[in-house]
Amino acid sequence: MPWFSFWTSPLSTLGVRLILDAHVSGPILDRRLTGDGHDIRALDQEPDLEGLADESLLALGAADERVLITFNIADFPGLLREWAGAGRPHAGVILVYGIDHGEFELVVRGVERWLALYPEQQDWIERSIVVSRAFAA
């Protein structure tokens, strides 16, 4: 058996790297996901990124190898189609749909369910999914 078959990537033993869009960020979400072992970058904690355009946000997630979590269901599906058509890879996107911005507990439950189904960073490459109220309940 080759030596590399025993080697495990350091990322595989850690949680998933995530980037939270400004409207997704919040102490409950951040605390819970960090407590679950995920590496969080929250835009509401980085004033220099305030007002970042959607395409730039997706590019930032791709460059940082972070799954983007956003409520922006109006713009991101089209943007993801454009990227796919252009052959531009992304690190993954979780779209929160039909859940109020203040319902952090419901958002956390939905995100945690998806992260349990796809626990490895590489599972998220080019993956776009939706957290709906029904899925999170």
GUBALUM-960755 format. One record per residue (C-alpha): residue number from 0; residue in three letters; x, y, z. Coordinates in pm, 1 decimal, always signed. Layout:
// residues N
nr, rest, X, Y, Z
NUM, ALA, X, Y, Z
...
***
This chain:
// residues 137
nr, rest, X, Y, Z
0, MET, +0.0, +0.0, +0.0
1, PRO, +149.3, +341.1, -92.5
2, TRP, +264.3, +567.4, +190.0
3, PHE, +18.7, +845.5, +92.6
4, SER, -286.0, +624.9, +150.8
5, PHE, -231.2, +672.2, +523.4
6, TRP, -193.8, +1048.7, +502.3
7, THR, -492.3, +1264.0, +587.6
8, SER, -519.3, +1626.1, +484.1
9, PRO, -519.3, +1866.1, +781.9
10, LEU, -841.8, +2016.6, +644.0
11, SER, -1017.1, +1682.1, +669.9
12, THR, -985.9, +1679.0, +1048.4
13, LEU, -1111.9, +2031.9, +1088.7
14, GLY, -1453.0, +2180.7, +1028.4
15, VAL, -1550.4, +2350.3, +707.5
16, ARG, -1419.1, +2698.6, +629.0
17, LEU, -1715.1, +2936.3, +589.8
18, ILE, -1769.3, +3298.2, +495.1
19, LEU, -2087.9, +3463.2, +621.0
20, ASP, -2244.5, +3733.6, +407.6
21, ALA, -2315.0, +4053.7, +601.5
22, HIS, -2684.8, +3975.5, +648.7
23, VAL, -2613.7, +3623.8, +774.2
24, SER, -2364.9, +3715.0, +1041.9
25, GLY, -2467.5, +3718.2, +1400.6
26, PRO, -2331.3, +3609.8, +1736.3
27, ILE, -2556.5, +3301.9, +1764.3
28, LEU, -2464.7, +3170.6, +1420.9
29, ASP, -2096.1, +3252.1, +1462.6
30, ARG, -2075.2, +3098.2, +1812.6
31, ARG, -2255.9, +2777.8, +1719.8
32, LEU, -2067.4, +2713.0, +1399.4
33, THR, -1733.3, +2797.8, +1559.5
34, GLY, -1827.9, +2570.7, +1851.0
35, ASP, -1891.0, +2292.9, +1598.4
36, GLY, -1529.7, +2334.4, +1483.8
37, HIS, -1588.0, +2540.4, +1169.3
38, ASP, -1361.8, +2830.6, +1071.2
39, ILE, -1579.9, +3139.9, +1029.9
40, ARG, -1511.1, +3464.3, +848.6
41, ALA, -1800.0, +3707.0, +904.2
42, LEU, -1830.6, +4008.1, +675.2
43, ASP, -2009.7, +4212.8, +940.6
44, GLN, -1685.1, +4194.0, +1140.8
45, GLU, -1475.0, +4335.8, +854.9
46, PRO, -1570.4, +4698.6, +785.5
47, ASP, -1334.6, +4721.1, +486.7
48, LEU, -1552.0, +4462.1, +308.5
49, GLU, -1878.3, +4648.5, +365.9
50, GLY, -2080.4, +4678.4, +47.7
51, LEU, -1876.0, +4416.1, -136.4
52, ALA, -2041.2, +4329.2, -469.7
53, ASP, -2190.4, +3980.3, -502.7
54, GLU, -1939.6, +3865.8, -763.8
55, SER, -1651.5, +3993.2, -550.7
56, LEU, -1793.2, +3810.2, -249.7
57, LEU, -1814.2, +3483.6, -443.9
58, ALA, -1457.4, +3540.9, -569.4
59, LEU, -1338.6, +3608.6, -214.0
60, GLY, -1495.9, +3282.3, -96.9
61, ALA, -1328.6, +3096.3, -383.5
62, ALA, -989.1, +3256.9, -317.0
63, ASP, -1010.7, +3184.8, +58.7
64, GLU, -1154.6, +2837.0, -5.5
65, ARG, -1461.6, +2917.9, +204.3
66, VAL, -1822.0, +2815.1, +155.7
67, LEU, -2036.6, +3127.1, +126.8
68, ILE, -2356.2, +3146.7, +332.1
69, THR, -2600.6, +3411.8, +209.8
70, PHE, -2965.5, +3513.1, +219.1
71, ASN, -2929.8, +3667.1, -128.5
72, ILE, -3147.2, +3420.6, -317.8
73, ALA, -3237.2, +3689.5, -572.2
74, ASP, -2887.4, +3737.1, -717.3
75, PHE, -2670.9, +3435.2, -642.3
76, PRO, -2849.0, +3166.8, -849.8
77, GLY, -2793.5, +3373.6, -1164.6
78, LEU, -2437.1, +3453.1, -1065.3
79, LEU, -2366.4, +3084.6, -1002.7
80, ARG, -2503.1, +2998.8, -1349.6
81, GLU, -2275.0, +3262.8, -1503.1
82, TRP, -1973.0, +3123.0, -1319.9
83, ALA, -2058.8, +2766.8, -1425.4
84, GLY, -2097.5, +2877.6, -1788.2
85, ALA, -1759.6, +3050.5, -1774.0
86, GLY, -1592.6, +2752.5, -1606.0
87, ARG, -1512.6, +2953.1, -1291.7
88, PRO, -1497.2, +2728.4, -985.3
89, HIS, -1624.5, +2833.7, -643.7
90, ALA, -1576.8, +2687.3, -297.0
91, GLY, -1947.6, +2624.8, -235.2
92, VAL, -2258.4, +2827.3, -158.0
93, ILE, -2536.6, +2782.4, +95.0
94, LEU, -2842.0, +2991.8, +3.8
95, VAL, -3084.7, +3057.3, +289.3
96, TYR, -3438.2, +3077.9, +152.7
97, GLY, -3770.6, +3149.0, +322.4
98, ILE, -3620.8, +3205.0, +666.9
99, ASP, -3622.0, +3549.2, +829.0
100, HIS, -3285.5, +3713.8, +893.5
101, GLY, -3354.1, +3711.7, +1267.5
102, GLU, -3432.1, +3339.3, +1289.8
103, PHE, -3072.0, +3245.6, +1362.6
104, GLU, -3159.4, +2921.9, +1542.0
105, LEU, -3341.6, +2794.4, +1233.4
106, VAL, -3059.1, +2905.5, +1004.5
107, VAL, -2801.1, +2734.1, +1227.1
108, ARG, -3000.1, +2409.8, +1230.0
109, GLY, -3025.6, +2407.1, +851.0
110, VAL, -2658.9, +2489.1, +798.5
111, GLU, -2553.6, +2227.8, +1055.9
112, ARG, -2762.5, +1964.1, +876.2
113, TRP, -2592.1, +2035.2, +543.2
114, LEU, -2247.9, +2042.4, +705.4
115, ALA, -2319.5, +1704.0, +864.5
116, LEU, -2409.1, +1564.1, +520.9
117, TYR, -2097.8, +1715.7, +360.1
118, PRO, -1839.2, +1740.9, +641.0
119, GLU, -1524.6, +1778.3, +428.9
120, GLN, -1412.3, +2103.5, +268.1
121, GLN, -1362.9, +1932.3, -67.7
122, ASP, -1726.5, +1812.4, -56.8
123, TRP, -1832.1, +2172.9, -113.3
124, ILE, -1631.6, +2255.9, -425.4
125, GLU, -1884.1, +2362.8, -690.4
126, ARG, -2175.7, +2263.0, -459.4
127, SER, -2467.1, +2505.3, -424.2
128, ILE, -2750.8, +2413.4, -191.7
129, VAL, -3050.5, +2576.7, -24.8
130, VAL, -3141.8, +2590.3, +342.4
131, SER, -3519.5, +2618.0, +343.2
132, ARG, -3754.3, +2643.6, +637.9
133, ALA, -3872.7, +2285.3, +573.7
134, PHE, -3515.8, +2149.8, +562.0
135, ALA, -3410.4, +2336.4, +877.6
136, ALA, -3719.4, +2248.2, +1083.4
***
